């Protein structure tokens, strides 16, 4: 193989030679990417663990219309997530979580518009779109809080489950779900639901706090004085990551 020779005093194109912006990315933006990559591994591990546990249990066999909750097999998602606020007793499978997903994706669009306005040094539009993004984040968190409350409370009738008490199997009427009992299926189903959606919700809440900080600094003219709105783009990367992760959580928990 021929040796690659570089003429002294010349710099190869598109190569980072140790400057302050490798690959034309600032230090802060590069560190955000490193953080997001590490967080990707965490979420991936959680979803892989969920998938492993999911397929270690048998699936329900039979007509979905005759499905009943049992801890002997994994539940059908459409039968678990069918409630909608203010429509008690009406079965609307996955409608509410679909609304939640739309809200989060819409907030990602407004974040894109805020970043674009920042590139133009348009302070008014940065503030406007950041407010919409914050509103979307709080709305999603409110929806998730309601879903958790309904999941914990359970259905009015409950489910008779076989549980172990004092070393023996007994039948017990179970309402809702917690970390030890689950009306909808095996306890592991509820455990993973609480942990993964809660972990993601914590990320959303953190993102909302960051967005509020960005809005405040923009409103006070901090970024105009600095001459750059790059911080909006950095936080935008985090917000888009949170939205993307939700797509995978939605797929694993609500569709599979």
N, C-alpha and C positions, 0 to 999 in steps of 0.2 A: 504494500500500500504506500502510495506516495506521501511524503511528509508535507504537512501544511506549514507554509512559511509566511510570516507576516513581516512586512517591511518595517524597520525601526522608525518610530515616530508617527506611524499610522494607526488608526483605530478601526477595527472591523465594524461594519454597519450593524445596527440593531443588537449590539452586545453591551451589557451593563458593565462598566468599568469601575464600579464602586461609588458612583455618584449618589446624590441624596434621593433620586427618584428612579429606582430600578424599574425597567420596563414602562417608564413614564407614569408610574403610580407613586403617589406620595407615601411617606413612611406610615402615616396614620391609616391610609386606605389599605396598604399592604398588611398591616397588623390586623385590621378588621377581617380581611380575607383569611388570614391564618386562624383567627378565632372561629370563624364560620366553618372552616374545614374541620377543626377539632370538634365543634358542636355537631357537625354532620356525623362523625363517628359515634357520638353518644346516642343520637336519635336512631342511627342505623342499628346499633347494638340492641336498643330497646325494642325496635320493630322486628328484628330477627328473633329475639327471645319470645316476643308475642307470637310470631308465626310458628315457631317451634312448638310452643305450648298449644296453640290452636289446632295444629294437625296431629297432636298426640291424643286428642279426644276424637271420638267418632262424630260424624255429622248426623243430623236428623234425617231419617229415611221415611219417606211417605209424602202425602199430600200436604202442602204448606197450609192449607185451610184447616187441617186437623192438628196443627202443631200445638204442643203444650210445653211449657217450661219444665226442664228437668236438669239435675246436675249429672246425669248419666251421659249427656251429649252436649255439644256446643250449640248455643242458641242461634236462631236465624236473625240477623241484624234487623230486618224489616219488622219483626215482631217485638223487638226490644225498643227501638227508636221510632215510635209511631205517634207520640203525643206532641201536641202543639198548644202553646199557651192560649187560654181563654176558649179552647175548644175541647173541653173535658168530655171524654167518652167517645170521641170521634177518632177513628184510626186513619192516620195520614202518614204512612211509612216514609221515613227519611225526608219529609218535607221541611221540618224545622232545621235539621242539620244542613239541608241544602241552602236554606236562607242564611244560616250562619256562614257557610262557605262563600256565598255570593257577597256578603258584607265584607268579609276579610279580603277577598280578591278586589273588590271595589276600592277598598282603602289602599291597596297596593297601587292601583291606577292613580289615585290622588297623590300618592307619594312620588310617583314618576313625574307628575305635573309639577310638584313642588321642587324636585331636583332640576327639572328643565328651567323653571323660573329662576332658580338660584344661579344657573349658568348665565342667565341674562341679567343677573343682578337686579331682578324684579322683586323688591322686598314685599310689596303688597300681595302679589300672587303667591309668594312663598308662605306668607302668613295665612292666606285663605286656604290653600290646599293642605297645609299642615293642620289647620283646624279640622278640616274634613277627615283627614287621616286619624287624628285623635278621636274624633267622634265615632269613626268606624271601629277603632280599637276598643273603646269603651262599650260600644253596642255589642260587639262580639263577646266580650268578657261577661256582659250582663246575660246574654243568651246562654253562655256556657254555665254560668251560675245557676240559671233556671234548670238547665238540663241535668246538672249534678243533683239539684234538690229533688227533681222528679225521679231520678235514678235511685237516689237513696230512699225516698219515700215509698216508691213502688206502686203497684196497682191496688185498687180497692179490695179485690178478692184475695190477693196474695197467691202463693203457690205452696203446695204440700211437698216438702223435700225430704229426702232421706239423708240424715245427718248422723254423725257419731257423737254420742254423749255418754260419758263414763265408760268408754270402750265398747259400746254396743250401738248398732244401727237402729235409729228410731225415726219415725215420721214426725215432721214438725212443720207447722204453718209459718212460712217466711214471707215477710213484707219487705220489699226493697232490697238494697244491697249495701254491704259494708265490706271490711277487709276479712271477715270470717264467714259471713253468710251471704248468699246471693239468690234472690228469687228467680233470676233469669237463666241461671245455668251454673256451671262449675264456679267455685270461688275465685279461681285464677282469672276468669273472664272479668270479674269486677275489679280484682287487684290491678290488672294491666290497664283497665279503663281509667281508674283513678290516677294511677301513676303517670301514664303517658300523656293523657289529656291534661292532667294537672301540671306536668312538666312543661308542656307546650303553652298552657295558659300562663304560667309564670314568665315564659319568654315574651308572650304578648303584653303582659302587664309591664315588664321591663321596657319593652319597646315603646309603650304609651308614655311612660315616664320620660324616656329620652326624647320622644317627640314633643312633649310639653316643654322640656328644656330648650330644644331647638326653636320652638315657636317663641318662647320668652326672649331668647337672645336675638332672634330676628326682629321682634317687635321693638326691642330697645335699641336697635341699630348697631348691635355688636359686630355683625358680619359685614355691614357696610364700612365700618371703621377698619376692619381687618382687610377689606378688599377682596374677600373670597367667601363663597357659600359652600365650600367643600364639605363642611361638617354635615350639611343636609344630605349630601350624597353618601357619606359614611354611614349615617344612621339609616338612610334609605336601603343600603345593602343589607343591614340587619333586618329591617322590616320585610323586605322581599324574601329573605331566607325564612323568616317565621311563616310567611304565607305559603312558601313552597313546601315546608315541612308539613303544614296542615293538609296539603293535598295527599301526602302519603299516609298521614294518620287517618284521614277520611277514607282512603281506599282500604286500609287494613281493617279498621274497626267497623265501618258502616257498609262496606260493599262485599268484603270477603267472608 
